[in-house]
Amino acid sequence: MKAAITAVAHNTPETVYDNTWFAERLDTSDEWITTRTGIRETHLRYGIGLTDILLPAAKSVLEQRNLQPSDVDCIIVCTVTADRVFPAAASMLQAKLGAMNAWGFDLAAACSGFLYGVVTAAKLVESGAVRNVLLCGGDMMSSILNFDDRTTCVLFGDGGGAVLIEPSTDGTGIIDHVLRMDGNGEKHLHMVAGGSLKPATVETVNNREHFVFQEGQAVFKSAVKGMADVSYEIMERNNLTGDDVAWLVPHQANLRIIDATAQRMGLTKEKVVVNIDRYGNTTAGTIPICLSELHQQGKVKAGDNVILASFGAGYTWGAVLLRWSISSKDS
Ligand code: UT7
């Protein structure tokens, strides 16, 4: 028995901010942002909770499977921007959904959160510990962005998605994974204050330490190598060539990182899901949003080999190979 994604949905705030909005306020330009990152616009809604964004997606995946909230066994929310430091966003989503029989937890692996979550949820289902997992990935990056810092605020967006992970017996589902972590990357990408190491004080607020800190170039170099390496490795050990892979669904941090990964895998551009132009980097939200759009557009068929790949804070990175389980919307 394998575990498979059996339903998928996403949600983002309706309010859209294009590059011009940033260029009117900061020393930046549409040209710089587009050519360096691939981003044209992001969806942002400062001051609402992550679970408010995830709730419609969670309801949608249950509807797609004709399940009631009481049928959910486990909820995992992958995020670094939960509604509160505690309790977990999973608890808050459980209450909003009325999933009274579910247990669950949050998983903090930043941009690789959804990949770590897919593997964790699959193992719970495959072991028989639970019948299903409502797996969500998303981030409200606006809550931790310094809108005076042009090097970070133009990069990120708000949004997320949900999938249902259930048993599969037809050979489709989650086939293999390569997950990695290197904590030495912490110095290049983190939030300075707000944790137990440096709790919030008037000083930390005045020093603007509750925001994303990123040394872009250092992260870029590791991301290009890390994401391409694991994507190539998962193909090689499953004897796949570029022809066998229907879709690469990469984390959307930078179009140049995505292109380098696709090139290493021998994939043509048509097989690579890109929506960074419309959403920016929604951290744990990028991959479920991509999967949801791919399915909605009827572009992915049951049986297709799909590779998910990510790189992010931690550092955390990885690749997951799955054989798509949901019938195409067109079939
Ligand atoms: O998802 C989590 C993991 N994160 C990532 O994967 C992000 C990886 N890093 C990147 O995507 C890229 O490094 C960035 C998009 C963040 C930056 O692109 P870059 O080509 O590496 O630029 P840079 O940081 O080397 O900066 C080049 C120049 C600098 O100016 P000087 O020092 O050459 O005068 C920056 O100050 O561009 C400047 N710059 C900007 N200029 C206009 C930085 N941000 C901006 C901006 N507008 N928004």
Residues whose N, C-alpha, C, O or C-beta is under 5 A from the ligand:
A	BS01	UT7	D27 T28 S29 W32 R36 T37 C111 R150 T151 V154 G216 Q217 V219 F220 A223 A253 N254 N281 F311 G312 A313
